[in-house]
Amino acid sequence: MAVLLNVIVPVFGVAALGFLAARFRLLTPAGVQGLVLFVFDFAIPVLLFRTLATIELPAHIEWGFLAAFYAGSAATYALGMAAGRFVFKRPFDEAAIFGMSAAFCNTVFMGIPVILTAFGPRATLPLFLIVAFHAATLMPVTVGLIQGHRGLGVPAGEQARSVALAVVGNPIVVGLALGLAVNLSGLPIPAPLDRAAELLGASAVPCALFAMGASLAEYRFTGEAKPALVLAGLKLVVHPLIVWTLGALVLGITGIWLAVAVVMAAMPSGVNVYLFGARYDAAPGVAAGTVLIASVLSVATLSALLLAFGS
């Protein structure tokens, strides 16, 4: 009961307020977009920078937990693609969106707030290690699959260059890199700058949750409920189950490393899934439906997982 009162109710309560504000037009679409940009470009990067710059790095890092998480992500991505191709008979480019819908986690707007709220500072390092590599792995794979299938004539070198520039220029990646550099240098953050970063970073968690709820208010079903339900099941149940199996039973990972990997895998599908579907006109209805259904059902699945890990 404590995990429901201290984590789930506050987290999803703030997201629900954002949803209602956008649904009843108390916050305009332009306002939602502005809030999303603030969270993604400023609040979250500053939070990551300050936290990583000041955290005491442990002598031993369980690198195997990244192998468990990303091997689980790859397996779930493949299952999502298989469902798209062989169950729902979709073309290859749409199947890539099916795979991304099943494996791409909402790391920023849901993962960071939930995990930091549930587990506290001890979850910082494993959480940020996952965040650092997440977009840099699944996004390029999806772009490559779609463009490769469509034969758009974009040279592989140019594709790799554009993806690399997008990753390097990502504000979240920049915040992580700068924070790690400051930490390793041993230099303290000047007090005025540290205070400013603390104030800005403190807004990251509530604003991220509010922005996520407001963003969900814009999604609509377009007759794609069945595949969306299947993909939501892969995301919320199969993905964390595979990560737990690999982490706990195969690699012997325990403690906070295992908890963060499994709970992050159980996050609902990220909003970038819909953006990719809309950008490439590949199953956007399925992507939107998956994001919405998985976000709603994750209230129950995340509650169960957090109780199991004793957060």
Sequence and secondary structure as in RCSB ss.txt:
>XXXX:A:sequence
MAVLLNVIVPVFGVAALGFLAARFRLLTPAGVQGLVLFVFDFAIPVLLFRTLATIELPAHIEWGFLAAFYAGSAA
TYALGMAAGRFVFKRPFDEAAIFGMSAAFCNTVFMGIPVILTAFGPRATLPLFLIVAFHAATLMPVTVGLIQGHR
GLGVPAGEQARSVALAVVGNPIVVGLALGLAVNLSGLPIPAPLDRAAELLGASAVPCALFAMGASLAEYRFTGEA
KPALVLAGLKLVVHPLIVWTLGALVLGITGIWLAVAVVMAAMPSGVNVYLFGARYDAAPGVAAGTVLIASVLSVA
TLSALLLAFGS
>XXXX:A:secstr
 HHIIIIIHHHHHHHHHHHHHHHTTSS HHHHHHHHHHIIIIIHHHHHHHHHHHS   S   THHHHHHHHHHHH
HHHHHHHIIIIIS   HHHHHHHHHHHH B IIIIIHHHHHHHHGGGGHHHHHHHHHHHHHHHHHHHHHHHHHHH
T    HHHHHHHHHHHHHT HHHHHHHHHHHHHHHT    HHHHHHHHHHHHTHHHHHHHHHHHHHTT    S H
HHHHHHHHIIIIIHHHHHHIIIIIIS   HHHHHHHHHHHTS B HHHHHHHHHTTSSHHHHHHHHHHHHHHHHH
HHHHHHHHTT 
